[in-house]
Amino acid sequence: MTRLVAIVFGVISVLCANAQEKFTLSGFVRDSLSGEALIGATVAVNGHGKGIVSNQFGFYSITLPHGTYPVIVSFAGYEGQQQVIALDHNIEQNFYLSTKPVLQEVIVSGRKRDGNVANAQMGKIDLTMNQVKSLPVLLGETDILKTLQLLPGVRNAGEGNTGLYVRGGGPDQNLILLDDAIVYNTGHLFGFFSIFNSDAIKNISLQKGGMSAQYGGRLSSVLDVAMKEGNLNKLEVEGGIGAIASRLSVQGPIKKNKSSFIVSGRRTYVDLLVKPFISEKSDFYGSGYFFYDFNAKVNYIFSEKDRLYLSGYFGRDVFTYRNARRAFKADIPWGNSTATLRWNHVFNRKLFANTTVVYNDYAFSFGATQNDFNIKLSSGIHDWSAKTDFDFYASPDHKLRFGAAYTYHTFTPNILSGNQGDNQFYPDNEMKKYAGETGIYIQDDWEIGERIKVNAGIRYSRFVQLGPYKIFSKTINGDKSDSISYSRNKPVKTYDGFEPRLTVRYAINDETSLKAAVTRNLQYIHLVSNAGSTLPTDLWVPSTYRVKPQISWQYAAGIFRNFNNNMLETSLEVYYKRMDNQIEYREGYTPSLKDPEEDFVFGKGWSYGTELYVNKTKGKLTGWIGYTLSWTWRQFDTLNDGLRYPSKYDRRHDLSVVAAYQLNKKWKLSGVFVYGSGNAVSLPERFYVVNRVLTQEYSKINQYRLAPYHRMDLSATLTPRLKRGQKWQQSWVFSIYNVYSRLNPYFIYFSQDGSPYDGSLTMKTRQVSLFPVIPSVTWNFKF
């Protein structure tokens, strides 16, 4: 690690020495109305082939020789801005961009090459909230994760599920961040909706190819979600009333142009709508379910060099059951809590720093009472993290990012307690585990001439399992005998390694480029699931003396080509990913309260495929087509007779067609069509009666496929014209989910007719589907 630090500062010293005779233009790019930072805005020097992209907080810096330069600042959905700057000294210049009027197309002459062709990053996709909100949704709930599932290489986790499977990886192999806080469970309503309230979100960035060195701890992808900062200039109120939920957001200045806030809340009322229709004789009588989210953020600008942010998220799903006839009640809450404190500091015109302290927690609890008997089961994970990241703009050809992070993990797989009357019981099943995770990295965006650009980085990570902990030795019968005890914070097991990342872009011309990437990733924490999709009962477990970290190598290459002045963006990518130390439950596993590590088996996996992406970005008609052809395999020595089998994340064909049409200033139409090969499943092939018990003999693992999945959704958004002097806006969203009412398989089961004892037994396959055609209406308002 010491050697890596020395390399970082050595490179910086050399680059500083080479840049001493030049001048620097630096500042922030922000929204002219709200003061929000614009992430990824392009600051380009027209005619010189030089440019830079603003960072996550809107900061940019570009160093050039003495001279006069036409500078163009642009950002998707905003009016471009051009300004001639005489660079004869260091200049601090902020740019404030205005949004484009509906249907007005602004053309900036000499526009810089589009980022998807020009930059060295592969597999990175940025989505605006306007794109997300314009698409049809289920029951009126806008969902960023469902929008991401429409992109090539990203497939959904099943009907109605918000989990992401990226290039053959599981849902735990995606690093999902909300204002730098890790989100461990992204779903509400058992995964049918995501936890992200669209009114509180500013920016969404997905990396599924060459992962940047600043990110670590996952194999497949990074989803970085940034919350809004709050309007610095005026008070805004917006919200919506939908079919199953309502939401409300308030933002505005605390002190104008100095500090601001935003608070945003959302709650479902499924329990209130359903309750009147449940009969007192029904088994569901007394049950209730709802979820809610709360986002909040405040920030304070001390100066142009210092800014402080405090943000948080709190969300819960709550299922309750009260049945007086059966003297039984149950409470099952689960959800996430996060808090982020960030300090931005501009050391000088070239060096920007972001220091962050984060707390995040995911907890699941089950409590039940019947008569005088009470039981409670809880599990979860919570972290304390601290990190600092530096952006160093050495020259127009070099942008360095480097930093370090530390996280202290506490894992709670299962804790059971209870009582009956005055008798308390606490079984010896508390298996809390502790660990410390460290990462340090450096990466460089390096432009080697006009044609070649390199994004090179290396990350060193270290994971230490910490005490208190006991390692038991066992007898031949599996009984515990002797043990080794580790005291608090004493190292139990250490894993570490280097994670190189390299992406190279070769520009054939201004419209076409070739890219290639290779990345190595280590993943030290794992989600253990016995189902095909993430559920609140799934367990997060760390790497230990018994469980090794997952390792992957991913190789990718692609051609990127834009047509008709960047109106049409296209790409064709191929990838291959190898994954070691994959985890599954042993054959014949049944859930229990013992340490889950005892039921793990370990193997390998690999996936490969081709992704096609065609995106129309301008005009009344916009949208994209994404198609993926892929294979995903797993192989375990103790499963499936040691033979490879298709992973549950395998999907041969995956197609998405997305379109939005601006009919006029009042009406916008949109539609989505998706098609995917059926999920791989294991099914019983034979049935026997053994000792008067019906027994099943299953196929090889995932030998069969469910029927293909396909669906079409349509929506229309009506935005009435504003009257003179009117200070509030409204819109109506009319949406139809699953227009032709396709009965897609959620799961299948077997039912039996007749008796096995007289030879009349017949078995029939039954399919369970969730959503037929579902219309919905949502009213949105803003003032």
C-alpha positions in Angstrom: 0.0 0.0 0.0 2.9 2.4 0.8 4.4 1.8 -2.6 1.0 2.7 -4.2 0.8 5.9 -2.3 4.3 6.9 -3.4 3.3 6.2 -7.0 0.2 8.5 -6.7 2.2 11.5 -5.4 5.1 10.8 -7.8 2.8 11.0 -10.8 1.1 14.2 -9.4 4.5 15.8 -9.0 5.6 15.1 -12.5 2.3 16.3 -14.0 2.5 19.5 -11.9 6.0 20.2 -13.1 4.9 19.9 -16.7 1.9 22.3 -16.2 3.6 25.2 -14.4 3.7 27.6 -17.4 0.0 27.3 -18.2 -3.2 28.9 -16.8 -6.3 27.2 -15.4 -10.0 27.9 -16.0 -12.1 26.3 -13.2 -15.4 26.6 -11.5 -18.8 24.9 -11.3 -21.6 24.2 -13.8 -25.1 24.6 -12.3 -28.8 24.9 -13.1 -29.7 28.5 -13.5 -33.0 28.2 -11.7 -32.3 25.9 -8.8 -28.6 26.1 -8.4 -28.3 22.3 -8.5 -24.9 21.0 -9.7 -25.0 19.5 -13.2 -23.1 16.2 -13.2 -21.3 15.3 -16.4 -21.6 18.7 -18.1 -19.1 19.2 -21.0 -16.8 22.2 -20.9 -15.1 22.1 -24.3 -12.6 24.4 -26.1 -14.1 24.9 -29.6 -11.6 24.1 -32.4 -8.9 22.8 -30.1 -10.1 19.3 -29.4 -9.8 19.9 -25.6 -12.5 19.5 -23.1 -13.4 18.2 -19.6 -16.5 16.8 -17.9 -17.8 18.2 -14.6 -17.6 15.8 -11.7 -20.3 14.6 -9.3 -20.6 18.0 -7.7 -20.5 20.1 -10.9 -16.8 21.1 -10.5 -14.6 21.4 -13.6 -11.0 22.5 -14.3 -9.0 22.8 -17.6 -5.5 24.0 -18.0 -4.3 25.6 -21.3 -1.5 27.7 -22.6 -1.8 31.5 -22.6 -4.4 32.5 -25.2 -8.0 33.4 -26.1 -10.4 30.5 -26.4 -14.1 30.0 -27.3 -15.5 27.8 -24.5 -18.7 25.8 -25.1 -20.6 24.4 -22.1 -23.3 21.9 -22.8 -25.5 19.4 -20.9 -28.3 17.1 -22.1 -31.7 18.9 -21.9 -30.2 22.3 -21.4 -29.4 25.3 -23.6 -25.7 25.3 -24.6 -23.6 28.3 -23.7 -20.7 29.7 -25.5 -18.2 32.3 -24.2 -14.9 33.7 -25.4 -12.3 33.7 -22.5 -8.9 35.4 -22.6 -6.8 33.0 -20.6 -3.9 35.3 -19.5 -4.2 34.4 -15.8 -6.0 31.8 -13.7 -9.8 32.3 -13.9 -12.6 31.0 -11.8 -15.8 31.0 -13.9 -19.1 29.4 -12.9 -21.6 28.6 -15.7 -25.4 28.6 -15.2 -27.4 26.7 -17.8 -31.1 27.0 -18.6 -33.4 24.1 -19.5 -34.6 23.9 -23.1 -38.2 24.8 -23.9 -40.4 21.8 -25.0 -40.1 21.1 -28.7 -37.3 23.7 -29.2 -34.2 22.2 -30.8 -31.0 24.1 -30.1 -28.0 23.5 -32.4 -24.5 24.6 -31.2 -22.0 24.9 -34.0 -18.7 23.2 -33.5 -20.2 20.9 -30.9 -17.7 18.5 -29.2 -17.9 14.8 -30.2 -20.6 13.0 -28.3 -19.4 11.4 -25.0 -20.4 7.8 -25.9 -17.9 7.8 -28.7 -15.2 10.2 -27.3 -14.7 9.0 -23.7 -12.7 6.0 -22.7 -15.4 4.5 -20.4 -17.2 1.4 -21.5 -20.6 0.1 -20.4 -21.5 3.4 -18.7 -25.0 4.8 -19.0 -26.4 8.0 -17.5 -30.1 8.5 -17.2 -32.0 11.7 -16.6 -35.1 11.8 -14.5 -37.0 13.1 -17.5 -36.3 9.9 -19.3 -37.4 7.8 -16.4 -40.6 9.7 -15.7 -41.7 9.6 -19.4 -42.0 5.8 -19.6 -45.0 3.7 -18.7 -45.0 2.3 -15.2 -46.8 -0.3 -13.1 -49.7 1.3 -11.0 -48.4 4.8 -11.6 -45.1 4.3 -9.6 -42.1 5.7 -11.5 -39.1 3.4 -10.9 -35.5 4.0 -11.9 -34.6 0.3 -11.5 -37.3 -0.8 -13.9 -36.0 1.7 -16.5 -32.5 0.3 -16.1 -33.8 -3.2 -16.8 -34.6 -1.9 -20.3 -30.9 -1.5 -21.2 -28.8 -4.1 -22.9 -26.8 -6.3 -20.5 -29.3 -5.6 -17.7 -32.1 -8.0 -17.1 -34.9 -8.1 -14.6 -35.2 -10.6 -11.8 -38.6 -11.7 -12.8 -42.2 -10.4 -13.1 -42.6 -7.3 -11.1 -39.2 -7.5 -9.4 -36.7 -4.6 -9.2 -33.6 -6.7 -8.8 -30.9 -6.3 -11.4 -28.9 -9.1 -13.1 -26.0 -7.5 -14.9 -24.0 -9.6 -17.4 -24.7 -12.9 -15.7 -24.1 -11.7 -12.1 -26.5 -12.0 -9.2 -28.3 -9.1 -7.4 -25.6 -9.0 -4.7 -22.9 -8.4 -7.3 -24.2 -4.8 -7.9 -22.9 -1.9 -5.8 -25.9 0.4 -5.3 -25.2 3.7 -3.8 -27.5 6.5 -2.6 -25.4 9.6 -1.9 -22.4 7.3 -1.3 -24.4 5.1 1.2 -24.7 1.4 0.2 -28.3 0.2 -0.2 -28.5 -3.5 0.7 -32.2 -4.0 -0.2 -33.6 -2.1 -3.1 -37.2 -3.3 -3.1 -40.6 -2.6 -1.7 -43.6 -4.9 -1.7 -41.3 -7.9 -1.8 -39.4 -6.4 -4.8 -42.2 -5.1 -7.0 -41.2 -1.5 -6.5 -37.8 0.1 -5.8 -37.0 2.3 -2.8 -36.0 5.2 -5.0 -38.5 8.1 -4.9 -38.1 9.8 -8.3 -39.0 13.2 -6.9 -35.9 13.2 -4.7 -33.4 11.9 -7.3 -31.2 14.1 -9.5 -28.9 11.7 -11.4 -28.5 8.0 -12.1 -25.3 6.5 -13.4 -24.7 2.8 -14.2 -21.3 1.2 -15.0 -21.5 -2.4 -16.2 -18.3 -2.6 -18.2 -15.0 -1.2 -17.2 -15.7 -0.3 -13.6 -13.9 2.9 -12.3 -11.2 2.2 -9.7 -13.0 4.4 -7.2 -15.6 1.7 -6.8 -15.0 -1.7 -5.2 -16.5 -4.6 -3.4 -18.7 -5.9 -6.2 -18.2 -8.0 -9.4 -20.9 -6.9 -11.9 -21.8 -3.2 -11.8 -22.1 0.1 -10.0 -25.3 2.1 -9.8 -24.6 5.5 -8.3 -27.7 7.5 -7.4 -27.5 11.1 -6.4 -30.2 13.0 -4.5 -31.3 16.5 -5.3 -29.6 19.2 -3.2 -32.6 21.6 -2.9 -33.4 24.8 -4.7 -31.1 27.6 -3.6 -33.3 30.4 -5.1 -37.0 29.7 -4.4 -39.5 27.4 -2.6 -40.9 24.5 -4.6 -43.6 22.0 -3.8 -44.3 19.0 -6.0 -46.0 15.6 -5.6 -48.4 13.2 -7.1 -51.4 11.0 -6.3 -51.4 7.6 -7.9 -53.2 4.3 -7.8 -51.5 2.9 -4.8 -49.3 5.6 -3.4 -48.9 9.4 -3.0 -45.8 11.4 -2.6 -44.9 15.0 -1.7 -41.6 16.9 -1.9 -40.7 20.4 -0.6 -37.4 22.1 -1.4 -36.1 25.6 -1.2 -33.5 28.0 0.3 -32.7 28.2 4.0 -30.6 31.2 3.2 -30.9 32.3 -0.5 -27.9 31.4 -2.6 -26.2 30.1 0.6 -28.0 27.0 1.8 -31.0 24.9 0.8 -33.0 21.8 1.8 -35.2 19.2 0.3 -37.6 16.7 2.1 -39.5 14.1 0.2 -41.9 11.5 1.4 -44.0 8.6 -0.2 -46.5 6.2 1.3 -48.7 3.5 -0.1 -52.3 3.0 0.9 -52.7 -0.6 -0.3 -53.9 -1.6 3.2 -56.6 1.1 3.3 -57.9 0.2 -0.2 -58.0 -3.5 0.3 -59.3 -3.7 3.9 -63.0 -3.0 3.1 -63.1 -5.9 0.7 -61.7 -8.6 3.0 -64.4 -10.7 4.7 -64.1 -11.3 8.4 -64.3 -15.1 7.6 -61.3 -14.8 5.2 -57.9 -16.1 6.3 -56.5 -12.7 5.2 -58.8 -10.8 7.6 -56.7 -8.7 9.9 -53.7 -8.5 7.6 -52.2 -5.2 6.4 -49.3 -4.0 4.4 -47.8 -0.7 3.4 -44.4 0.9 2.7 -43.1 4.4 3.0 -39.9 6.3 2.1 -38.5 9.5 3.5 -35.6 11.4 1.9 -34.0 14.6 3.3 -31.0 16.7 2.5 -29.6 20.0 3.5 -26.4 21.8 2.3 -24.5 25.0 3.2 -22.1 26.9 1.0 -19.4 28.3 3.2 -17.5 29.8 0.3 -16.7 28.9 -3.3 -14.1 26.5 -1.9 -16.2 24.8 0.8 -19.6 23.2 0.9 -21.2 20.8 3.4 -24.0 18.3 2.7 -26.1 16.2 5.1 -28.5 13.7 3.6 -30.5 10.7 4.7 -33.0 8.1 3.7 -35.3 6.1 5.9 -37.7 3.5 4.4 -39.8 0.6 5.7 -42.1 -2.1 4.6 -44.5 -3.1 7.3 -46.6 -6.2 7.2 -49.0 -6.8 10.1 -51.5 -9.5 11.0 -54.2 -9.3 13.7 -56.7 -12.1 14.1 -58.6 -12.0 17.4 -60.5 -15.3 16.5 -57.1 -17.1 16.5 -55.5 -15.0 19.2 -52.6 -14.5 16.8 -50.7 -11.4 15.7 -47.5 -10.9 13.8 -45.4 -7.9 12.9 -42.8 -8.1 10.0 -41.0 -4.8 9.3 -37.9 -4.5 7.2 -36.1 -1.7 5.5 -33.0 0.6 5.0 -31.7 3.6 6.9 -28.8 5.7 5.6 -27.1 9.0 6.6 -24.3 10.8 4.7 -22.2 13.8 5.8 -20.1 15.2 3.0 -17.6 18.0 2.8 -16.5 19.4 -0.6 -13.2 21.4 -0.6 -11.4 23.1 -3.5 -7.8 23.1 -2.5 -6.8 25.0 -5.6 -7.9 25.4 -9.2 -6.8 21.9 -10.1 -7.5 19.9 -6.9 -11.0 19.1 -5.7 -11.7 16.9 -2.6 -14.8 15.1 -1.3 -14.7 13.7 2.2 -17.6 11.5 3.3 -18.8 9.8 6.5 -21.6 7.3 6.0 -23.9 5.2 8.2 -26.2 2.6 6.6 -28.3 -0.1 8.0 -30.6 -2.8 6.7 -32.8 -4.7 9.2 -35.4 -7.4 9.0 -37.6 -8.5 11.9 -40.3 -11.1 12.5 -42.3 -11.0 15.7 -45.3 -13.2 16.5 -47.6 -13.7 19.5 -50.2 -16.3 20.2 -51.8 -16.4 23.6 -48.8 -16.1 26.0 -46.2 -17.3 23.6 -43.9 -14.7 21.9 -41.1 -15.2 19.4 -38.8 -12.8 17.6 -36.3 -13.3 14.8 -34.1 -10.6 13.4 -31.3 -10.2 10.9 -29.5 -7.5 9.1 -26.3 -5.6 8.3 -25.0 -2.2 9.3 -21.9 -0.2 8.4 -19.9 2.8 9.4 -17.8 4.2 6.6 -15.3 7.0 6.0 -13.7 7.9 2.7 -12.0 10.7 0.8 -11.8 11.2 -2.9 -9.6 13.7 -4.8 -10.0 15.0 -8.4 -6.8 16.4 -9.8 -7.0 18.2 -13.2 -3.3 18.0 -14.1 -3.8 19.1 -17.7 -6.4 18.7 -20.5 -4.8 15.4 -21.3 -4.7 14.1 -17.7 -7.5 13.9 -15.1 -6.5 11.9 -12.0 -8.7 10.6 -9.3 -7.4 9.0 -6.2 -8.6 8.3 -2.7 -9.1 5.8 0.2 -12.0 4.3 2.2 -12.6 2.2 5.3 -15.8 0.4 6.3 -16.6 -1.4 9.6 -19.3 -4.0 9.0 -21.6 -5.7 11.5 -23.4 -8.8 10.2 -26.4 -10.3 12.0 -27.4 -13.5 10.1 -30.1 -14.7 12.6 -31.0 -13.9 16.2 -33.9 -15.7 17.8 -35.5 -15.0 21.2 -38.8 -15.5 22.9 -40.8 -16.3 26.0 -43.8 -18.2 27.2 -45.3 -16.5 30.2 -42.4 -15.9 32.7 -40.1 -18.4 30.9 -37.5 -16.6 28.8 -35.4 -18.4 26.2 -32.4 -17.2 24.2 -31.0 -20.1 22.2 -27.3 -20.1 21.5 -27.7 -18.9 18.0 -26.4 -15.3 18.0 -23.8 -15.4 15.2 -22.9 -11.8 14.7 -19.8 -11.3 12.6 -17.6 -8.3 12.3 -15.2 -7.1 9.6 -13.1 -4.2 8.4 -12.8 -3.4 4.7 -10.2 -1.0 3.3 -9.6 0.3 -0.2 -7.1 2.7 -1.8 -7.0 3.6 -5.5 -5.7 5.8 -8.3 -6.9 6.2 -11.8 -6.0 8.4 -14.8 -8.0 9.6 -17.7 -5.2 10.1 -20.2 -5.6 11.4 -23.8 -2.7 10.2 -25.9 -3.1 12.4 -29.0 -6.3 12.8 -30.8 -7.1 9.2 -31.4 -6.1 7.2 -28.3 -7.6 7.8 -24.8 -6.9 5.5 -21.8 -8.7 5.2 -18.5 -6.2 3.2 -16.3 -6.6 2.5 -12.7 -5.6 0.2 -9.9 -7.3 -0.5 -6.6 -5.9 -2.3 -3.6 -8.5 -3.8 -1.2 -8.1 -5.5 2.1 -10.8 -7.4 4.1 -10.3 -8.5 7.7 -12.7 -10.7 9.7 -12.6 -9.4 13.3 -13.5 -10.9 16.6 -15.3 -11.7 18.8 -15.6 -15.0 17.1 -15.2 -18.7 17.8 -14.0 -21.4 15.5 -15.3 -24.8 16.5 -13.7 -28.1 15.6 -16.2 -31.0 15.2 -16.2 -34.7 15.8 -16.8 -37.2 13.0 -20.5 -37.1 13.9 -20.6 -33.3 13.3 -20.8 -32.4 17.0 -18.9 -29.4 18.3 -15.8 -30.3 20.4 -13.0 -27.8 21.0 -12.9 -24.1 19.9 -10.6 -21.2 19.3 -11.8 -17.9 20.6 -10.9 -14.4 19.2 -11.4 -11.3 21.3 -13.0 -8.1 20.1 -11.3 -6.6 17.1 -8.7 -9.3 16.9 -8.1 -10.4 13.3 -9.5 -13.8 12.5 -8.9 -14.0 8.7 -7.4 -11.6 6.2 -7.9 -11.4 2.4 -6.5 -8.7 0.1 -5.5 -8.1 -3.5 -5.0 -5.7 -6.3 -7.8 -4.9 -8.7 -6.4 -3.4 -12.0 -8.8 -1.7 -14.4 -8.0 -0.6 -18.0 -10.1 0.8 -20.8 -8.7 2.0 -24.1 -10.5 4.0 -26.8 -9.3 4.4 -30.3 -11.1 7.0 -32.4 -11.4 6.2 -36.0 -13.0 9.6 -36.7 -15.3 12.0 -34.8 -18.2 9.6 -35.2 -16.7 6.2 -34.7 -14.5 4.6 -32.0 -13.3 1.2 -30.9 -13.0 0.4 -27.2 -11.6 -2.5 -25.1 -11.6 -3.0 -21.3 -10.3 -5.5 -18.8 -11.2 -5.4 -15.0 -10.5 -7.5 -12.0 -12.9 -7.3 -9.0 -13.0 -8.7 -5.5 -16.2 -9.1 -3.6 -15.9 -9.7 0.2 -19.6 -9.8 1.2 -22.3 -12.1 -0.2 -26.0 -12.3 -0.3 -27.2 -15.9 0.4 -30.6 -16.6 -1.2 -32.6 -19.8 -1.6 -34.9 -18.2 -4.1 -34.7 -16.8 -7.6 -35.1 -13.2 -6.5 -34.1 -11.1 -3.6 -36.4 -11.3 -0.6 -36.2 -9.6 2.8 -35.3 -12.9 4.5 -32.1 -13.3 2.4 -28.9 -13.0 4.4 -25.8 -10.9 3.9 -22.6 -12.8 5.1 -19.0 -11.8 5.1 -15.9 -13.6 3.9 -14.5 -15.6 6.8 -11.9 -18.3 7.5 -14.4 -20.6 5.7 -15.9 -18.3 3.0 -13.5 -16.9 0.5 -14.1 -13.7 -1.5 -15.6 -13.8 -4.9 -13.2 -12.9 -7.8 -13.9 -12.0 -11.4 -12.1 -11.0 -14.5 -14.1 -9.3 -17.2 -13.0 -8.6 -20.7 -15.0 -6.4 -23.1 -14.7 -4.8 -26.5 -17.0 -2.8 -28.7 -17.5 -0.4 -31.6 -19.3 2.9 -31.0 -20.8 4.8 -33.9 -23.0 7.9 -34.1 -25.0 9.1 -37.1 -26.6 12.3 -38.4 -24.9 14.8 -36.1 -25.1 12.5 -33.1 -28.9 12.1 -33.5 -28.5 8.4 -33.5 -26.1 6.7 -31.1 -25.2 3.0 -31.7 -22.9 0.5 -30.0 -22.1 -3.2 -30.3 -20.2 -4.7 -27.4 -19.0 -8.2 -26.6 -17.9 -9.5 -23.2 -16.6 -12.5 -21.3 -16.6 -12.7 -17.5 -15.0 -15.4 -15.3 -16.2 -15.7 -11.7 -14.5 -17.8 -8.9 -15.6 -18.7 -5.4 -19.3 -18.5 -6.3 -21.6 -19.5 -3.4 -24.7 -21.7 -3.4 -26.5 -23.8 -0.7 -25.6 -27.5 -0.6 -27.9 -30.0 -2.2 -30.9 -30.9 0.0 -30.5 -27.7 2.1 -33.4 -26.7 4.4 -33.5 -23.4 6.3 -32.4 -23.5 9.9 -31.0 -21.2 12.6 -27.4 -22.6 12.6 -24.6 -20.7 11.0 -25.4 -20.6 7.3 -21.7 -21.1 6.4 -22.1 -24.7 7.3 -24.5 -25.2 4.3 -22.4 -23.4 1.6 -20.8 -25.0 -1.3 -18.3 -23.2 -3.6 -17.8 -23.3 -7.4 -17.2 -21.1 -10.4 -19.1 -19.3 -13.1 -18.7 -17.6 -16.4 -20.8 -15.6 -18.7 -20.4 -14.2 -22.2 -22.5 -12.4 -24.7 -23.2 -9.6 -27.2 -25.1 -6.3 -26.6 -26.6 -4.1 -29.3 -27.8 -0.6 -28.4 -29.4 2.0 -30.7 -30.5 5.3 -29.2 -32.3 8.2 -30.9 -31.6 11.3 -28.9 -33.1 14.2 -30.9 -36.4 15.1 -32.5 -40.1 14.6 -31.5 -39.5 10.8 -31.5 -36.8 9.6 -29.1 -36.0 6.2 -27.5 -33.8 3.2 -27.9 -33.6 -0.5 -28.8 -31.5 -2.8 -26.7 -30.8 -6.4 -27.5 -28.6 -8.9 -25.6 -27.6 -12.4 -26.7 -25.9 -14.1 -23.7 -25.0 -17.3 -21.9 -24.4 -17.7 -18.1 -23.1 -20.9 -16.5 -22.3 -22.3 -13.1 -20.3 -25.3 -12.1 -19.9 -26.9 -8.6 -18.2 -30.1 -7.8 -20.9 -31.2 -5.3 -24.0 -30.0 -7.3 -25.5 -31.4 -10.5 -23.0 -34.3 -10.5 -20.2 -31.8 -11.1 -21.6 -30.8 -14.5 -22.0 -27.2 -15.6 -25.6 -25.9 -15.7 -27.3 -22.7 -16.8 -27.4 -20.2 -14.0 -30.7 -18.8 -12.7 -29.4 -15.5 -14.1 -29.1 -17.0 -17.6 -31.3 -15.5 -20.4 -30.5 -16.3 -24.0 -32.4 -13.5 -25.6 -33.4 -10.1 -24.1 -35.0 -7.4 -26.2 -36.3 -3.9 -25.2 -37.9 -1.3 -27.4 -38.5 2.1 -25.8 -40.1 5.1 -27.6 -41.3 8.5 -26.6 -43.1 10.9 -28.9 -43.8 14.6 -28.2 -47.1 15.1 -30.0 -47.4 18.7 -29.1 -46.8 21.1 -26.2 -49.5 19.4 -24.2 -49.3 15.7 -25.0 -46.4 13.2 -24.8 -46.9 9.6 -25.7 -44.6 6.7 -24.8 -44.4 2.9 -25.1 -42.3 0.0 -24.1 -42.1 -3.6 -25.4 -39.9 -6.2 -23.8 -39.2 -9.8 -24.7 -37.0 -12.3 -22.9 -36.3 -16.0 -23.0 -37.9 -17.9 -20.1 -36.1 -18.4 -16.8 -34.1 -21.6 -16.3 -35.8 -23.9 -13.7 -35.5 -27.4 -12.2 -38.7 -29.5 -12.3 -39.8 -32.8 -11.0 -39.7 -35.5 -13.8 -41.0 -38.5 -11.9 -43.3 -39.2 -9.0 -43.2 -42.2 -6.7 -45.1 -43.4 -3.7 -42.6 -44.5 -1.0 -44.1 -45.7 2.3 -47.4 -44.2 1.3 -45.7 -40.8 0.8 -45.7 -39.1 -2.7 -42.0 -38.5 -3.6 -40.6 -36.4 -6.4 -37.5 -37.0 -8.5 -36.1 -33.7 -9.9 -34.3 -33.0 -13.1 -30.8 -31.8 -13.4 -30.4 -28.2 -12.2 -32.1 -25.7 -14.4 -32.7 -28.2 -17.2 -36.0 -26.7 -18.2 -37.2 -23.2 -19.3 -40.4 -21.4 -18.5 -42.3 -19.8 -21.3 -40.8 -16.6 -22.8 -41.6 -13.3 -21.2 -43.1 -10.5 -23.2 -45.2 -7.4 -22.5 -46.2 -4.0 -23.9 -46.9 -0.9 -21.9 -48.3 2.4 -23.1 -48.7 5.8 -21.5 -49.8 9.3 -22.3 -48.9 12.4 -20.4 -51.1 15.5 -20.5 -49.5 18.8 -19.4 -52.0 21.6 -19.6 -50.8 25.0 -20.7 -50.0 27.5 -18.0 -52.3 30.4 -17.8 -50.9 33.9 -17.4 -49.8 34.5 -13.9 -50.3 30.9 -12.9 -47.7 29.7 -10.5 -48.4 26.0 -10.3 -48.1 23.3 -12.9 -49.9 20.0 -13.2 -49.8 16.9 -15.4 -51.9 13.8 -15.8 -50.2 10.4 -16.6 -52.5 7.8 -18.1 -50.8 4.4 -18.3 -51.6 0.8 -19.3 -49.3 -1.9 -18.1 -49.3 -5.2 -20.1 -51.6 -3.9 -22.9 -52.5 -7.3 -24.4 -52.8 -9.0 -20.9 -50.0 -11.5 -21.5 -50.0 -14.1 -18.7 -46.3 -14.3 -18.0 -45.1 -17.1 -15.7 -44.2 -16.1 -12.2 -43.7 -19.7 -11.1 -45.2 -23.1 -11.9 -46.3 -25.9 -9.6 -47.9 -29.4 -9.9 -51.3 -30.3 -8.7 -52.6 -33.8 -8.2 -55.9 -35.4 -9.0 -57.0 -38.9 -8.0 -55.2 -41.3 -5.6 -51.8 -43.0 -5.9 -53.2 -46.1 -4.2 -55.7 -47.1 -6.9 -53.7 -46.0 -9.9 -55.9 -43.0 -10.7 -53.3 -40.3 -9.8 -52.6 -37.7 -12.4 -50.3 -34.7 -12.2 -51.0 -31.4 -13.9 -48.7 -28.4 -14.3 -50.1 -25.1 -13.1 -48.8 -21.7 -13.9 -49.1 -18.7 -11.6 -49.1 -15.2 -13.2 -49.2 -11.9 -11.4 -50.2 -9.0 -13.6 -52.9 -9.0 -16.3 -53.6 -5.7 -18.1 -53.5 -2.9 -15.5 -54.6 0.7 -16.3 -53.6 3.5 -13.9 -53.9 7.3 -13.6 -51.5 9.6 -11.7 -51.9 13.3 -11.1 -48.7 15.2 -10.6 -48.4 18.8 -9.4 -45.7 21.4 -8.9 -45.7 25.0 -7.6 
